[in-house]
Amino acid sequence: MNFYIVIPAHNEEDSIGLTLESLVRQTLVPKKVVMVNDNSSDNTYTIANKFAEKYPWISVVNKTSSNKHLPGSKIINAFYKGFETLDTEYDVICKFDADLIFPANYLEVLSDHFQNNNKLGMASGFCYIKKNDEWVLENLTRKDHIRGALKAYRKQCFLDIGKLKPSMGWDTVDELLAKYHGWEILTDDSLHIKHLKPTGISYNKASKYLQGEAMYKMRYGFMITLISALKLAYKKNSYALFKDYINGFFRAKKAKTEFLVSEKEGQFIRNLRWKGIFKKFF
């Protein structure tokens, strides 16, 4: 299968070389990799460009945007900057972060999964972070959720969901819409990816309300938002985050912020969320 990969990167000089090296060493080499240098002020471009000079299937493009680490729109707009340089001859399109080290068989195993199941729309492995000199499973990992750091989409699934939404919550709504369109999602816990920087470590304070806003934009409604906010804040061990999420929800509601999904899709999402909640507790 033809794997095309887009890697948005902002000041990732300490990791981008390791990420690209792990892709170069794949047993199934990707057909194309685009690294998007998003307003970096360090050596990210120089390091990536050395790979591009050596491997013709790697390219680097530059993008000028905010120098703040904001989840959602910044990273997806950078993704599109790279995606627009690609042709349409891909079987699987990937959005990878610039701080990952993949096992050598990663793309080959994903390819096998996609080829063995025609209804598989998205697939990934599990992220591990380093703690006390050991690589441990990142605590935000769930068996039924693919982390935003390492998304891989079958082409038709990617098109069915309307591609990626430039908004906080893009890496949740993509899965919900994939299920709405009848696609399956798979996480392979045998694939261990080293995540060099834990998710959210560089996020700016301006992003603190965006998670709650995203829950509103996905048409969760208040009760599902309340439960989701409690769960996420608990995982991050921060009651302050719970308050921020709820405030973000009501700010978006008051501002009549545009939804990410249609009313029909929203109904499907709420039903799916309630089924998951009742299954877990009952």
N, C-alpha and C positions, 0 to 999 in steps of 0.2 A: 504494500500500500504506500501511496505517496503522502508523506507527512510534511506539511508546511508549518513552520514555527515562527511566531512573532514574540520578541522579548523586549518589552518596554524597560528602560533602565534610566535611573536618575542617581548619579553619584554612587556607582556600584564598582569602583575600581578594585575593591578588595575581593570581589566575588565573581565578576563577569567572566574573567578568564577561566575560573574553575567550572562555571556553568557551561561555557562554550567547549571547553576541553572534554567535559563529560558527554556532550552531544557528538563531538568528533569521534569519540571512542565507541559509539553505539554499534551493536551488531547489525542493526538495521539503520543505516545512515539516513537522516532526513534529506528530502529532496531540496528543500530550501529553508534557510534560517535568516530572519531579518532581525537585527538588533536595532532598536530605536533609541538613539541617544537623546533623552528628553531633558534638555537644558542643564546638562551636567557641567560642573565647574572643576571636576577632577580629571583623572586619566581614563575614564570609562571609554571614551571614543577611541583613544590611542590603542588601548589594549584590544578592543573588539576589532578595530581596523586591521591589526596584525593578523588576526584569524581570517578576515575577509581577503587579505592579500594572498594568503596561503591556500584557502579553500574556496573555489569558485561558487559554491552553493551557499556561502555565507555572505551577507551584505549588511551594510550599516547605513542608516539614514538619520538625519538630524532633525530635531523638533525643538522649537522655542515655546516654553510655557512657564507657568509659575514655578518658583523654586521651592514651594512648600510641598510636603508630603501629604496629599489629600487622597483619601480612598475614593474609588468610583470614577468620576469623570476624567480626571487627569490621566490615570493609567489606561482607561479605555480609549480616550482620544489618541494617546500615544500608540496603542495597539492598531488603531485604524490608519495611522500614519504609515505604519509598516505594511499593514494588510493591503493598502491601496497600491503598493508596488508589486504585488504578486499577481500571477495569472490565476486561472480558475481550474487548473489541472490537479488539484489536490483531492485526496480521499479523506484526509483528516487534517483539520486546522487546529493548531495549538496556541494557546496564550500561556507562556511560561514566565515566571519571575526571573530576575537576573541574579538570584542568590540561592540557586538550587544546584545540587550535585546528584545527577541521575545514575543509577546502576547501569552497567553496560548493556543489559538486555531490555531496558525499559521500553523502548519503542517497538521492539520485536514482540514482546509479550502483549502490549496494547494492540498491535496489529493482529495477533492471533485471536484476541478477544473479539475485536470488531469483525473479523472474517468468520468466526464461529457463531456469531449471533447477529443476524440481519436487523434485529430490532434494537441493538445496542446503539444508543446515540452519543453517550459520553462515558469516558473511562479515565481512571487514574490509579496511582499508588497512594501510599501514606507518607506524610511529612514527619521527619524526625529532627529534633533540635538537640544541641549539645548542652548537657548539664553535668557538672562535676566530672568532666572528661569522659562522659558516656553519652551515647546517642539514644534519646528516649522519645517516645511517641508524643507529638505536639498535642497539648491538651484540648485544642479546638477540633481535633480530628473526630469525625463520625463515620461509621461504616456506610451510611446512606447519603453522604455529602462529599462532593469533590471540592477541595480547597481552591480558592481563587488563584493560588500560586501556580497551579499546574493543571489547567483545563485542556482537555482534548475532545474535539467534537467531530463526529462523522459529518461529512459535508451536508447531507440533506437535513440532518437535525439542526445544524448551524443555521441553515436557511429557513427552516420551519419556525424557529424561535425568533426570527427577525434579527439574527446576529446578536451582538452584545449591546447592552444598554449603558450609555455613559452616565452612570449614576451609582451611588452607594447602593448596595444590594444586588448589583449585576450578577454576582456569583451565586446568588440564591434564586433569583427570578429566572435565570437561564434553565436551571434544573426543573423548576416548577412548570415552566412552559414546555420543556421537553416532555415531561410526563403528560401534560395537557394534550400534546400531539401524539401520544402513544409510544414514545421512546423510553427505553430502559437506561438505567444508570448503573455503573459498576465501579466499585473500588476494590483493588487487589491488594490485600494486606501483605502479600509476599514481596511487593515492590517497595523498598525502603529508599526514600529520597531524603538526602540531607538538606535541611532548610537552615541556611546560615544565619538568617536574621528572623527572629520570631515575628509573626504577623502583628502589624500595628505598632511596632516599636518606634517608628519614626513619624507616626501620624501627628499632625499639628492640632493644637487645641481647637481650631476652627471646625474640626471634623466631629466634635463630640456629640452633636445633635443629629448627625447624618444617619446613624443607624436607625433611630426612631423614625426619622423622615422616610427612610427606605421601607420600613414596615407599613407606614401609611400608604406609600406609593404602590406597594404590592397588594393593597386592599385587604390587609389582614383583619381590620376592624380592631376595636379597643381590647377585647378580651384576649384574643390571640397575641396581640402586641404585648399585653401585660405579662402573659405567661412566657413569651419568647424573651422579653427584656429581663425578666427575673432569671431565667435560665442562663442567658448570655452573661449577665452581670455576675452571677454566681461562679461561672467558669473562669471569669477574669478576676474574681475575688475583689469586687469593687461595688459597693452600694451606690457610690456617686455616679457610676456609669448607668445604673438602673434609672436614676432620676433624669439623667441626660437623655436616655432613650425615650422615656415617657414625655419629657418636654419637647423632644424633637418631633414626636408623633403629633402632639397637639399644636405645635407651631406650624407644621405642614398642613394640618387640617384647617387651622384658622386662615392660613394664606391660600387655601384651596389649590394646593400644589397639584400639578398634573400627575395623573397616575401612570404607572409603567405598564399596566395591563388593562385589558378591556373589562367591562362588567361581567361578561360571561367567564372570562379567564379568572377573574377575581373570585367568583363563586366557586369555581373548581379548586382554586388555591385554598380557600377557607375550608372547604369540605375535606381536602387532603390533609390540611393541618390538624383539623379536629380529629380525623381518623387516627393520625399519628399520636396525638395527645391521649386519646382514650385507650389506644393500644398499649401505650407505655404505662399508664396508671391503672388500667383495669384488665 
